[in-house]
Amino acid sequence: MYTMAKQKKKRTKKYTGSQAAKSRPTITRVQAVNRSKIGQWWFERKRVVKPVTIAGSIIVGIILLVVGFLTSIN
């Protein structure tokens, strides 16, 4: 019979000693762009507005299909 080699347990605790790696600096990326008011509004909110717009259009489409189906029955 073969026995599998015992694997070392992985360390999950952070090193905190004097030789531990220092924390990385936070990088803030800045873009110098001239945008219109609407363009700036879209740039700041598109992560929220896009999914809401897609979901709203799907709901409106389903409603239109249901209404069209119900009116064709009569």
N, C-alpha and C positions, 0 to 999 in steps of 0.2 A: 504494500500500500504506500501511496505517496502522501506526504504531509505538506500542506501549503506553508510557505515561509511566513513567519509572523511579521505583520506589518507594524511599523512604528505608529503610535498614536499622534495625530496632528495637533499642533499647538494652536489654540484659539485665543489664548490670553495675549494681550499686547505687551511688548517689551517696554519697561519703564525705567530701566537703569540709566547710569550716566552715559553709556555708549549707545543708547537707543536713538533711533532716527528722530530728528526734530520734526515737528508737524509742518506740513507744506503750507506755503502762503496761499491765501485765497486770491484767485485771479478773477478780476472783473473785466469783462469785455465791453468796450464802449464803441459805438458806431457814430461817427460824425456825419449825419445825413440830413439834408434839408428836405423835409416832408411837408405836404399840405396838412391842414387840420384833420381832414378825413383820412389821409394816409397814415398820419401818426396815431389816430384813434384805432385804425385797423391793425397797425403794427403792434400796439399794446394789448389788444383784446382778441386777436384772431384765434388764439388757442381755445378760447371759450366760445366765441361766436360761430366758428365753423361747425362744430358738432351740434350746436343748438339749431343752426340753420338747416343742416342735413336732416336732423330728427324732425324738425317742424315741417319740412317739405314732404317727408315720407308720410307723416300723419295727415297732412292736407291731401296728399294723393290717395291715401286709403279712404278718407272721408268722401272725396269726389267719386271714387269707384263705387262705394256703398250707395251713395245718393243716386248715381246713375243707374245702378242695378235695381234699386227700389222704385225709381220712376219708370223703368222699362217694364216692370211687372204689371203696373196698372194700365 
